Amino acid sequence: MRTFKPGYRKRGFIPLETIKRQKRKKMSLTGFTLMEALIASVILVVTAVVFLDNLIQCSNVTETVSLTDIALNAATAKLEEIADSNLAQIMNYNAPPLNAFNVCVGQPPSCLTPPQGQAQVGSVTVTQVAATDLYDVAITVNWLERNRPMSRVVRTTLIRK
C-alpha cells in the first residue's frame, strides 16, 4: 500500500485506488442484472399459476359442496313431509306424482339438473318390512354437475302407530 505524506488527505486528495473501490461498490448496489430479473419473473409467474390453479380447485369444491347441501336439504324436507303425512297412506309415495320431485331454491329459482333419461331430480321408494308396521323409506336425489352425475340418498325407517 502506498503511503502519502500526512498533509495530502487534509487538503482533499483521495488516492485513485480508493476512488476505484468506491465505484465498484456503487455499481454492485445500483440494480439487478438481466439474468436476475428473468429468474425473478419466472418465479413470480410459476407462483401465480399455482395460486390460480388452487383458487379454481377451491371454487369447484365450493360448488360441489353447495349443490350437495341443497340436495340433502331437499331429501330431508321430503322425508319430513312423508313422516308428517298419514302413515296409513305411506305406500302412495311409491306411485306418481308423489314418488318424484324437483329441487329448486332461491329467488329466482335455481334448480338442480336431472340426469339424462330422468324427468325429475328426486325419487322416493317406500317398502314395507315383512308384514309389520315398519316402512323403509329411501329418498334419492340425482343431478348433473359439470356433466358428471351426482347422487345422494337419505334412508330411514318409519313405524305406523
C-alpha positions as CSV (number, residue, x, y, z in Angstrom):
1,M,0.0,0.0,0.0
2,R,1.3,3.4,-0.8
3,T,2.0,5.9,1.9
4,F,1.2,9.5,1.5
5,K,2.5,12.5,3.2
6,P,0.3,13.4,6.1
7,G,-0.8,16.7,4.6
8,Y,-2.4,15.3,1.4
9,R,-5.5,13.9,3.0
10,K,-6.3,17.0,4.9
11,R,-6.3,19.0,1.7
12,G,-8.8,16.8,-0.1
13,F,-6.6,14.5,-2.1
14,I,-8.1,11.0,-2.4
15,P,-5.9,8.2,-3.8
16,L,-7.0,6.6,-7.1
17,E,-7.4,3.2,-5.6
18,T,-9.9,4.5,-3.1
19,I,-12.0,6.1,-5.9
20,K,-12.0,2.8,-7.9
21,R,-13.1,0.8,-4.9
22,Q,-16.0,3.3,-4.2
23,K,-17.1,3.0,-7.9
24,R,-17.2,-0.8,-7.7
25,K,-19.3,-0.6,-4.5
26,K,-21.7,1.8,-6.2
27,M,-22.0,-0.4,-9.3
28,S,-22.8,-3.6,-7.3
29,L,-25.5,-1.8,-5.4
30,T,-27.2,0.0,-8.3
31,G,-29.7,-2.7,-9.5
32,F,-30.4,-6.1,-10.9
33,T,-28.8,-7.8,-13.8
34,L,-30.9,-9.1,-16.7
35,M,-30.5,-12.7,-15.5
36,E,-31.6,-11.8,-12.0
37,A,-34.7,-10.1,-13.4
38,L,-35.6,-13.1,-15.6
39,I,-35.2,-15.5,-12.8
40,A,-37.4,-13.4,-10.5
41,S,-40.1,-13.1,-13.2
42,V,-40.1,-16.8,-13.8
43,I,-40.5,-17.5,-10.1
44,L,-43.3,-14.9,-9.9
45,V,-45.2,-16.5,-12.9
46,V,-44.9,-20.0,-11.5
47,T,-46.2,-18.9,-8.2
48,A,-49.1,-17.1,-9.8
49,V,-50.1,-20.2,-11.9
50,V,-50.0,-22.4,-8.8
51,F,-52.1,-19.9,-6.9
52,L,-54.7,-19.6,-9.6
53,D,-54.9,-23.4,-10.0
54,N,-55.6,-23.7,-6.3
55,L,-58.2,-20.9,-6.5
56,I,-60.0,-22.8,-9.3
57,Q,-59.9,-26.0,-7.4
58,C,-61.4,-24.3,-4.3
59,S,-64.2,-22.8,-6.4
60,N,-65.1,-26.2,-7.8
61,V,-65.1,-27.8,-4.4
62,T,-67.3,-25.0,-3.1
63,E,-69.8,-25.5,-5.9
64,T,-69.9,-29.3,-5.3
65,V,-70.5,-28.8,-1.5
66,S,-73.2,-26.2,-2.2
67,L,-75.1,-28.5,-4.6
68,T,-74.7,-31.5,-2.3
69,D,-76.1,-29.4,0.6
70,I,-79.1,-28.3,-1.5
71,A,-79.8,-31.9,-2.4
72,L,-79.5,-33.2,1.1
73,N,-81.8,-30.4,2.4
74,A,-84.4,-31.3,-0.3
75,A,-84.2,-35.0,0.6
76,T,-84.6,-34.2,4.3
77,A,-87.6,-32.0,3.6
78,K,-89.2,-34.7,1.5
79,L,-88.6,-37.2,4.3
80,E,-90.2,-34.9,6.9
81,E,-93.2,-34.5,4.5
82,I,-93.6,-38.3,4.4
83,A,-93.2,-38.6,8.2
84,D,-95.8,-35.9,8.8
85,S,-98.3,-37.4,6.4
86,N,-100.8,-40.1,7.2
87,L,-98.7,-43.2,7.6
88,A,-101.7,-45.4,6.6
89,Q,-101.3,-43.9,3.1
90,I,-97.5,-44.1,3.0
91,M,-97.4,-46.7,0.2
92,N,-98.9,-44.0,-2.1
93,Y,-95.4,-42.4,-2.2
94,N,-94.3,-45.3,-4.5
95,A,-96.6,-44.1,-7.3
96,P,-96.6,-40.9,-9.4
97,P,-96.9,-38.0,-8.7
98,L,-95.7,-38.4,-5.1
99,N,-92.7,-40.6,-5.9
100,A,-90.7,-37.9,-7.9
101,F,-89.9,-34.3,-7.2
102,N,-87.6,-31.5,-8.5
103,V,-85.3,-29.4,-6.3
104,C,-85.3,-25.6,-6.8
105,V,-84.0,-23.0,-4.3
106,G,-83.6,-19.2,-4.2
107,Q,-85.1,-16.2,-6.0
108,P,-85.0,-16.5,-9.0
109,P,-85.2,-20.3,-8.5
110,S,-82.1,-22.2,-9.3
111,C,-82.9,-25.9,-10.0
112,L,-80.7,-29.0,-9.9
113,T,-80.4,-30.5,-13.4
114,P,-81.7,-34.1,-13.7
115,P,-79.5,-36.7,-15.4
116,Q,-80.3,-37.7,-18.9
117,G,-83.3,-40.0,-19.1
118,Q,-84.8,-38.7,-15.9
119,A,-87.6,-36.1,-15.8
120,Q,-87.1,-35.1,-12.2
121,V,-84.2,-35.0,-9.8
122,G,-85.6,-36.7,-6.7
123,S,-87.3,-40.1,-6.2
124,V,-89.0,-41.8,-3.3
125,T,-89.0,-45.5,-2.6
126,V,-91.1,-47.0,0.3
127,T,-91.0,-50.7,1.2
128,Q,-92.9,-52.4,4.0
129,V,-90.7,-54.6,6.2
130,A,-92.2,-58.2,6.2
131,A,-95.9,-57.5,7.1
132,T,-95.1,-55.3,10.0
133,D,-95.8,-51.7,10.7
134,L,-92.2,-50.7,9.7
135,Y,-91.5,-48.9,6.5
136,D,-88.1,-48.4,4.9
137,V,-88.0,-45.0,3.2
138,A,-85.3,-44.0,0.7
139,I,-85.1,-40.6,-0.8
140,T,-82.7,-40.4,-3.7
141,V,-81.5,-37.1,-5.3
142,N,-79.7,-37.4,-8.7
143,W,-78.3,-34.4,-10.6
144,L,-75.7,-33.3,-13.1
145,E,-72.8,-31.2,-12.0
146,R,-70.4,-30.1,-14.8
147,N,-71.8,-33.0,-16.9
148,R,-71.0,-35.5,-14.1
149,P,-73.8,-37.5,-12.5
150,M,-74.0,-36.9,-8.7
151,S,-76.3,-38.7,-6.3
152,R,-77.2,-38.6,-2.6
153,V,-79.5,-40.9,-0.7
154,V,-81.3,-40.4,2.7
155,R,-82.7,-43.5,4.3
156,T,-84.8,-44.1,7.4
157,T,-87.3,-46.5,8.9
158,L,-90.8,-45.2,9.9
159,I,-93.3,-47.0,12.1
160,R,-97.0,-46.7,12.0
161,K,-98.7,-46.3,15.4
